[in-house]
């Protein structure tokens, strides 16, 4: 009786003898096809210039990020030298933690500033400078 309630409204295959032979009607679904527009199939004549701008923008972004990281590391080293009397004493755990935080703060700060630039101008700082 339970099988009859479950299978109500479905068809059985000709000669079906068990529940495994039940055919559940499935709606036909169209198969999506993908075609590329003509502009995507051939390379644009300005592609090398565009690639050069992208490489220049990436180099500017990476250079700015590396410079920010280098400056933050220099500030951290200066902090440690200040707190240890130019290396005469060992730094305390608090001083080491502050120097570590200073050294690692550059990358999130750079990312936050780049995200603001992307939100405002739809371009990273390197992309804006590269044109």
Backbone as a printed PyTorch tensor [residue, N CA C, xyz], in Angstrom:
tensor([[[  0.8050,  -1.1770,   0.0000],
         [  0.0000,   0.0000,   0.0000],
         [  0.8650,   1.2660,   0.0000]],

        [[  1.9340,   1.2140,   0.7690],
         [  2.8190,   2.3510,   0.8260],
         [  3.4690,   2.6320,  -0.5330]],

        [[  3.8880,   1.6090,  -1.2320],
         [  4.4910,   1.7780,  -2.5480],
         [  3.4760,   2.3670,  -3.5120]],

        [[  2.2420,   1.9950,  -3.3860],
         [  1.2110,   2.5140,  -4.2730],
         [  1.0410,   4.0090,  -4.0760]],

        [[  1.1160,   4.4900,  -2.8350],
         [  0.9710,   5.9260,  -2.6000],
         [  2.1800,   6.6940,  -3.1350]],

        [[  3.3450,   6.1380,  -2.9720],
         [  4.5450,   6.8220,  -3.4540],
         [  4.5750,   6.8710,  -4.9690]],

        [[  4.1630,   5.8140,  -5.6110],
         [  4.2710,   5.7280,  -7.0610],
         [  3.0500,   6.2430,  -7.7880]],

        [[  2.0850,   6.7950,  -7.0910],
         [  0.9030,   7.3250,  -7.7610],
         [  1.3130,   8.5140,  -8.6260]],

        [[  0.9090,   8.5390,  -9.8500],
         [  1.2110,   9.6270, -10.7650],
         [  2.4500,   9.3880, -11.6120]],

        [[  3.1420,   8.2900, -11.4060],
         [  4.3010,   7.9960, -12.2460],
         [  3.9670,   6.8010, -13.1150]],

        [[  4.7070,   6.6390, -14.1890],
         [  4.4570,   5.5320, -15.1090],
         [  5.3850,   4.3830, -14.8020]],

        [[  4.9340,   3.2220, -15.1110],
         [  5.7830,   2.0390, -15.0140],
         [  6.2370,   1.6650, -16.4160]],

        [[  7.4500,   1.2250, -16.4940],
         [  7.9670,   0.7650, -17.7800],
         [  7.2100,  -0.4900, -18.1900]],

        [[  7.0740,  -0.7270, -19.4910],
         [  6.3880,  -1.9510, -19.9180],
         [  7.1230,  -3.1700, -19.3730]],

        [[  6.3870,  -4.0280, -18.7060],
         [  6.9650,  -5.2340, -18.1390],
         [  7.6540,  -4.9950, -16.8130]],

        [[  7.3940,  -3.8440, -16.1470],
         [  8.0280,  -3.5470, -14.8730],
         [  7.4870,  -4.4840, -13.8050]],

        [[  8.3790,  -5.0050, -12.9970],
         [  7.9650,  -5.9340, -11.9490],
         [  8.3410,  -5.4430, -10.5590]],

        [[  9.1840,  -4.4140, -10.4450],
         [  9.5550,  -3.9310,  -9.1140],
         [  9.5750,  -2.4040,  -9.1160]],

        [[  9.8110,  -1.8630,  -7.9380],
         [  9.8460,  -0.4140,  -7.7830],
         [ 11.0320,   0.1950,  -8.5440]],

        [[ 12.0840,  -0.5600,  -8.7230],
         [ 13.2630,  -0.0590,  -9.4360],
         [ 12.9820,   0.2230, -10.9060]],

        [[ 11.9590,  -0.3680, -11.4410],
         [ 11.6510,  -0.1900, -12.8550],
         [ 10.7260,   0.9980, -13.1110]],

        [[ 10.4390,   1.7910, -12.1020],
         [  9.5240,   2.9210, -12.2650],
         [ 10.2320,   4.0320, -13.0310]],

        [[  9.5300,   4.6270, -13.9460],
         [ 10.0540,   5.7420, -14.7280],
         [  9.4180,   7.0130, -14.1870]],

        [[ 10.2400,   7.9070, -13.6850],
         [  9.7460,   9.1820, -13.1710],
         [  9.8420,  10.1850, -14.3060]],

        [[  8.7320,  10.8450, -14.6450],
         [  8.7980,  11.8170, -15.7400],
         [  9.6700,  13.0110, -15.3430]],

        [[ 10.6130,  13.3270, -16.1840],
         [ 11.5090,  14.4580, -15.9480],
         [ 11.2350,  15.5170, -17.0030]],

        [[ 11.1620,  16.7660, -16.6000],
         [ 10.9680,  17.8140, -17.5960],
         [ 12.2210,  17.9230, -18.4680]],

        [[ 11.9920,  18.1880, -19.7210],
         [ 13.1500,  18.3300, -20.6100],
         [ 13.7590,  19.7060, -20.3870]],

        [[ 15.0770,  19.7120, -20.2730],
         [ 15.7740,  20.9710, -20.0420],
         [ 16.6290,  21.2810, -21.2610]],

        [[ 16.5800,  22.5280, -21.7230],
         [ 17.4310,  22.8760, -22.8590],
         [ 18.8950,  22.8830, -22.4270]],

        [[ 19.7530,  22.4570, -23.2920],
         [ 21.1870,  22.4550, -23.0300],
         [ 21.7320,  23.8050, -23.4550]],

        [[ 22.3350,  24.5410, -22.5090],
         [ 22.8400,  25.8630, -22.8880],
         [ 24.0480,  25.7300, -23.8160]],

        [[ 24.0770,  26.5970, -24.7760],
         [ 25.2270,  26.6360, -25.6860],
         [ 25.9310,  27.9670, -25.4760]],

        [[ 27.2170,  27.9380, -25.6550],
         [ 27.9940,  29.1490, -25.4390],
         [ 28.7000,  29.5370, -26.7330]],

        [[ 28.4710,  30.7540, -27.1450],
         [ 29.1590,  31.2650, -28.3200],
         [ 29.9040,  32.5260, -27.9030]],

        [[ 31.0950,  32.6510, -28.3770],
         [ 31.8820,  33.8350, -28.0750],
         [ 31.6040,  34.9120, -29.1090]],

        [[ 31.4940,  36.1550, -28.6580],
         [ 31.3440,  37.2290, -29.6340],
         [ 32.6080,  37.3660, -30.4720]],

        [[ 32.4630,  37.9740, -31.6010],
         [ 33.5950,  38.0980, -32.5290],
         [ 34.7480,  38.8660, -31.8980]],

        [[ 34.4430,  39.8050, -31.0060],
         [ 35.5190,  40.5860, -30.3920],
         [ 36.3630,  39.7360, -29.4470]],

        [[ 35.8340,  38.6190, -28.9330],
         [ 36.5850,  37.7820, -28.0120],
         [ 37.3570,  36.6780, -28.7270]],

        [[ 37.0530,  36.4480, -29.9830],
         [ 37.7180,  35.3600, -30.6900],
         [ 39.0020,  35.7990, -31.3640]],

        [[ 39.1350,  37.0830, -31.6230],
         [ 40.3600,  37.5690, -32.2630],
         [ 41.0330,  38.5570, -31.3260]],

        [[ 42.3280,  38.6340, -31.3850],
         [ 43.0760,  39.5590, -30.5340],
         [ 42.8830,  40.9810, -31.0420]],

        [[ 42.6950,  41.8900, -30.1230],
         [ 42.5430,  43.2950, -30.4800],
         [ 43.8980,  43.8540, -30.8910]],

        [[ 43.9250,  44.8080, -31.8200],
         [ 45.2010,  45.3470, -32.2570],
         [ 45.9620,  46.0720, -31.1410]],

        [[ 45.2420,  46.5910, -30.1080],
         [ 45.9320,  47.3150, -29.0460],
         [ 46.3020,  46.4020, -27.8820]],

        [[ 46.2480,  45.1000, -28.0510],
         [ 46.5330,  44.1590, -26.9760],
         [ 47.9400,  44.3070, -26.4000]],

        [[ 49.0110,  44.4690, -27.1890],
         [ 50.3400,  44.6420, -26.5830],
         [ 50.4320,  45.8970, -25.7210]],

        [[ 49.8150,  46.9850, -26.1550],
         [ 49.8420,  48.2110, -25.3530],
         [ 49.0720,  48.0120, -24.0550]],

        [[ 47.9320,  47.3350, -24.1300],
         [ 47.1380,  47.0650, -22.9410],
         [ 47.9060,  46.1490, -21.9900]],

        [[ 48.5710,  45.1470, -22.5380],
         [ 49.3620,  44.2380, -21.7090],
         [ 50.4960,  44.9970, -21.0300]],

        [[ 51.1190,  45.9180, -21.7460],
         [ 52.1890,  46.7260, -21.1670],
         [ 51.6930,  47.5910, -20.0240]],

        [[ 50.4960,  48.1660, -20.1920],
         [ 49.9210,  48.9760, -19.1190],
         [ 49.6100,  48.1290, -17.8970]],

        [[ 49.1030,  46.9210, -18.1320],
         [ 48.7880,  46.0330, -17.0080],
         [ 50.0500,  45.6150, -16.2700]],

        [[ 51.1020,  45.3150, -17.0010],
         [ 52.3670,  44.9320, -16.3730],
         [ 52.9300,  46.1200, -15.5980]],

        [[ 52.8480,  47.3040, -16.1670],
         [ 53.3380,  48.5010, -15.4900],
         [ 52.5200,  48.7750, -14.2190]],

        [[ 51.1940,  48.6070, -14.3010],
         [ 50.3380,  48.8120, -13.1320],
         [ 50.6540,  47.7870, -12.0400]],

        [[ 50.8600,  46.5400, -12.4400],
         [ 51.2070,  45.5090, -11.4640],
         [ 52.5530,  45.8130, -10.8170]],

        [[ 53.5180,  46.2340, -11.6330],
         [ 54.8370,  46.5690, -11.0940],
         [ 54.7440,  47.7500, -10.1270]],

        [[ 53.9340,  48.7450, -10.4490],
         [ 53.7620,  49.8780,  -9.5410],
         [ 53.1010,  49.4520,  -8.2360]],

        [[ 52.0760,  48.6130,  -8.3240],
         [ 51.4070,  48.1280,  -7.1120],
         [ 52.3480,  47.2930,  -6.2580]],

        [[ 53.0810,  46.3750,  -6.8810],
         [ 54.0120,  45.5390,  -6.1220],
         [ 55.1580,  46.3730,  -5.5470]],

        [[ 55.6420,  47.3460,  -6.3030],
         [ 56.7010,  48.2250,  -5.8130],
         [ 56.2400,  49.0540,  -4.6230]],

        [[ 55.0140,  49.5760,  -4.7030],
         [ 54.4690,  50.3530,  -3.5980],
         [ 54.2970,  49.4760,  -2.3610]],

        [[ 53.8130,  48.2520,  -2.5820],
         [ 53.6260,  47.3290,  -1.4680],
         [ 54.9770,  46.9620,  -0.8430]],

        [[ 55.9830,  46.7100,  -1.6570],
         [ 57.3080,  46.3690,  -1.1430],
         [ 57.9180,  47.5530,  -0.4000]],

        [[ 57.7390,  48.7550,  -0.9280],
         [ 58.2580,  49.9520,  -0.2600],
         [ 57.5760,  50.1570,   1.0910]],

        [[ 56.2610,  49.9740,   1.1320],
         [ 55.5340,  50.1050,   2.3990],
         [ 56.0030,  49.0640,   3.4050]],

        [[ 56.2340,  47.8510,   2.9500],
         [ 56.7210,  46.7970,   3.8360],
         [ 58.1300,  47.1030,   4.3340]],

        [[ 58.9680,  47.6180,   3.4580],
         [ 60.3380,  47.9820,   3.8430],
         [ 60.3400,  49.1210,   4.8560]],

        [[ 59.5050,  50.1210,   4.6350],
         [ 59.4200,  51.2340,   5.5810],
         [ 58.8820,  50.7850,   6.9350]],

        [[ 57.8820,  49.9030,   6.9250],
         [ 57.3440,  49.3920,   8.1940],
         [ 58.3880,  48.5660,   8.9250]],

        [[ 59.1870,  47.8050,   8.1980],
         [ 60.2610,  47.0340,   8.8340],
         [ 61.3310,  47.9620,   9.4070]],

        [[ 61.6270,  49.0430,   8.7070],
         [ 62.6010,  50.0130,   9.2190],
         [ 62.0940,  50.6770,  10.4940]],

        [[ 60.8150,  50.9880,  10.5440],
         [ 60.2290,  51.5550,  11.7630],
         [ 60.3000,  50.5430,  12.9010]],

        [[ 60.0450,  49.2710,  12.6150],
         [ 60.1170,  48.2310,  13.6410],
         [ 61.5470,  48.0800,  14.1680]],

        [[ 62.5300,  48.1070,  13.2730],
         [ 63.9330,  48.0100,  13.7050],
         [ 64.3140,  49.2380,  14.5280]],

        [[ 63.8710,  50.4130,  14.1020],
         [ 64.1520,  51.6360,  14.8580],
         [ 63.5260,  51.5610,  16.2490]],

        [[ 62.3120,  51.0370,  16.3320],
         [ 61.6430,  50.8530,  17.6290],
         [ 62.4670,  49.9440,  18.5340]],

        [[ 62.9270,  48.8290,  17.9790],
         [ 63.7180,  47.9040,  18.7860],
         [ 65.0360,  48.5340,  19.2200]],

        [[ 65.6900,  49.2780,  18.3290],
         [ 66.9490,  49.9290,  18.6970],
         [ 66.7370,  50.9970,  19.7630]],

        [[ 65.6360,  51.7210,  19.6720],
         [ 65.3160,  52.7290,  20.6740],
         [ 65.0680,  52.1010,  22.0440]],

        [[ 64.3200,  51.0140,  22.0490],
         [ 63.9310,  50.3890,  23.3160],
         [ 65.0470,  49.5720,  23.9580]],

        [[ 66.0400,  49.1780,  23.1870],
         [ 67.1240,  48.3500,  23.7390],
         [ 68.4290,  49.1180,  23.8630]],

        [[ 68.3620,  50.4270,  23.8280],
         [ 69.5490,  51.2810,  23.9240],
         [ 70.5820,  50.8910,  22.8720]],

        [[ 70.1340,  50.8770,  21.6270],
         [ 70.9540,  50.5440,  20.4510],
         [ 71.5060,  49.1280,  20.5080]],

        [[ 70.7180,  48.2120,  21.0620],
         [ 71.0980,  46.8030,  21.0750],
         [ 71.9050,  46.3880,  22.2790]],

        [[ 72.0720,  47.2640,  23.2630],
         [ 72.8650,  46.9340,  24.4480],
         [ 72.1480,  45.9480,  25.3600]],

        [[ 70.8190,  45.9900,  25.3700],
         [ 70.0300,  45.0590,  26.1950],
         [ 69.0990,  44.2690,  25.2970]],

        [[ 68.5880,  43.1820,  25.8490],
         [ 67.6270,  42.3700,  25.0960],
         [ 66.2540,  43.0350,  25.1160]],

        [[ 65.5190,  42.9260,  24.0070],
         [ 64.1720,  43.5140,  24.0130],
         [ 63.2330,  42.6680,  24.8650]],

        [[ 62.3030,  43.3390,  25.4890],
         [ 61.2960,  42.6370,  26.2750],
         [ 60.2420,  42.0350,  25.3560]],

        [[ 59.3970,  41.1690,  25.9080],
         [ 58.3580,  40.5540,  25.0670],
         [ 57.3710,  41.5670,  24.5020]],

        [[ 57.0860,  42.6090,  25.2620],
         [ 56.1790,  43.6480,  24.7700],
         [ 56.7850,  44.4250,  23.6140]],

        [[ 58.0590,  44.7340,  23.7490],
         [ 58.7500,  45.4670,  22.6730],
         [ 58.8410,  44.6280,  21.4030]],

        [[ 59.1100,  43.3570,  21.5700],
         [ 59.1670,  42.4590,  20.4080],
         [ 57.8030,  42.3470,  19.7340]],

        [[ 56.7540,  42.2760,  20.5410],
         [ 55.3990,  42.1790,  19.9750],
         [ 55.0330,  43.4470,  19.2200]],

        [[ 55.4100,  44.5970,  19.7690],
         [ 55.1180,  45.8630,  19.0840],
         [ 55.8950,  45.9500,  17.7790]],

        [[ 57.1650,  45.5560,  17.7950],
         [ 57.9680,  45.5900,  16.5660],
         [ 57.3980,  44.6300,  15.5250]],

        [[ 56.9710,  43.4640,  15.9690],
         [ 56.3690,  42.4850,  15.0620],
         [ 55.0900,  43.0420,  14.4430]],

        [[ 54.2710,  43.6810,  15.2690],
         [ 53.0230,  44.2700,  14.7590],
         [ 53.3180,  45.4090,  13.7830]],

        [[ 54.3240,  46.2140,  14.0950],
         [ 54.6920,  47.3060,  13.1810],
         [ 55.1710,  46.7620,  11.8370]],

        [[ 55.9810,  45.7240,  11.8840],
         [ 56.5230,  45.1630,  10.6390],
         [ 55.4360,  44.5480,   9.7710]],

        [[ 54.4470,  43.9340,  10.4090],
         [ 53.3940,  43.2660,   9.6340],
         [ 52.2040,  44.1650,   9.3170]],

        [[ 52.2110,  45.4020,   9.7970],
         [ 51.0530,  46.2690,   9.5800],
         [ 51.0050,  46.8860,   8.1910]],

        [[ 52.0930,  46.8520,   7.4660],
         [ 52.1410,  47.5440,   6.1730],
         [ 51.2470,  46.8890,   5.1330]],

        [[ 51.2490,  45.5700,   5.0540],
         [ 50.4640,  44.9130,   4.0040],
         [ 48.9560,  45.1060,   4.1830]],

        [[ 48.3880,  44.9160,   5.3880],
         [ 46.9520,  45.2060,   5.5150],
         [ 46.6210,  46.6770,   5.2790]],

        [[ 47.5080,  47.5730,   5.7010],
         [ 47.2570,  49.0020,   5.4730],
         [ 47.2810,  49.3210,   3.9780]],

        [[ 48.2600,  48.7520,   3.2600],
         [ 48.3130,  48.9820,   1.8150],
         [ 47.0630,  48.4100,   1.1470]],

        [[ 46.6600,  47.2220,   1.5770],
         [ 45.4710,  46.6060,   0.9840],
         [ 44.2330,  47.4600,   1.2450]],

        [[ 44.0910,  47.9920,   2.4450],
         [ 42.9270,  48.8270,   2.7600],
         [ 42.9200,  50.0870,   1.8960]],

        [[ 44.0750,  50.7210,   1.7280],
         [ 44.1340,  51.9120,   0.8790],
         [ 43.8560,  51.5760,  -0.5850]],

        [[ 44.3650,  50.4460,  -1.0440],
         [ 44.0930,  50.0330,  -2.4280],
         [ 42.6100,  49.7140,  -2.6080]],

        [[ 41.9960,  49.0900,  -1.6030],
         [ 40.5590,  48.7840,  -1.6910],
         [ 39.7340,  50.0630,  -1.7380]],

        [[ 40.1470,  51.0900,  -0.9730],
         [ 39.4490,  52.3790,  -1.0500],
         [ 39.5890,  52.9940,  -2.4360]],

        [[ 40.7740,  52.9080,  -3.0040],
         [ 40.9740,  53.4280,  -4.3600],
         [ 40.1090,  52.6840,  -5.3700]],

        [[ 40.0240,  51.3780,  -5.2310],
         [ 39.1950,  50.5890,  -6.1460],
         [ 37.7250,  50.9660,  -5.9780]],

        [[ 37.2960,  51.1830,  -4.7430],
         [ 35.8940,  51.5600,  -4.5010],
         [ 35.5780,  52.9380,  -5.0580]],

        [[ 36.5250,  53.8720,  -4.9590],
         [ 36.2690,  55.2350,  -5.4190],
         [ 36.5180,  55.4160,  -6.9100]],

        [[ 37.6410,  54.9070,  -7.3970],
         [ 38.0380,  55.1890,  -8.7810],
         [ 38.0010,  53.9520,  -9.6730]],

        [[ 37.6030,  52.8110,  -9.1370],
         [ 37.5410,  51.5430,  -9.8910],
         [ 38.9060,  51.1690, -10.4610]],

        [[ 39.9690,  51.5040,  -9.7380],
         [ 41.3160,  51.1660, -10.1750],
         [ 42.2360,  51.1450,  -8.9670]],

        [[ 43.2310,  50.2820,  -9.0280],
         [ 44.2320,  50.2670,  -7.9590],
         [ 45.1470,  51.4830,  -8.1350]],

        [[ 45.9520,  51.8090,  -7.1270],
         [ 46.8560,  52.9450,  -7.2890],
         [ 47.7920,  52.7800,  -8.4990]],

        [[ 48.2790,  51.5760,  -8.7260],
         [ 49.1370,  51.3350,  -9.8850],
         [ 48.4060,  51.5220, -11.2040]],

        [[ 47.1580,  51.0860, -11.2580],
         [ 46.3680,  51.2600, -12.4900],
         [ 46.0920,  52.7240, -12.7560]],

        [[ 45.8440,  53.4990, -11.6980],
         [ 45.6180,  54.9350, -11.9090],
         [ 46.8790,  55.6200, -12.4270]],

        [[ 48.0360,  55.2450, -11.8650],
         [ 49.2900,  55.8630, -12.3020],
         [ 49.7050,  55.4150, -13.6840]],

        [[ 49.4130,  54.1550, -14.0230],
         [ 49.8180,  53.6310, -15.3300],
         [ 48.9460,  54.1350, -16.4570]],

        [[ 47.8000,  54.6560, -16.1160],
         [ 46.9400,  55.2180, -17.1600],
         [ 45.9110,  54.3460, -17.6160]]])
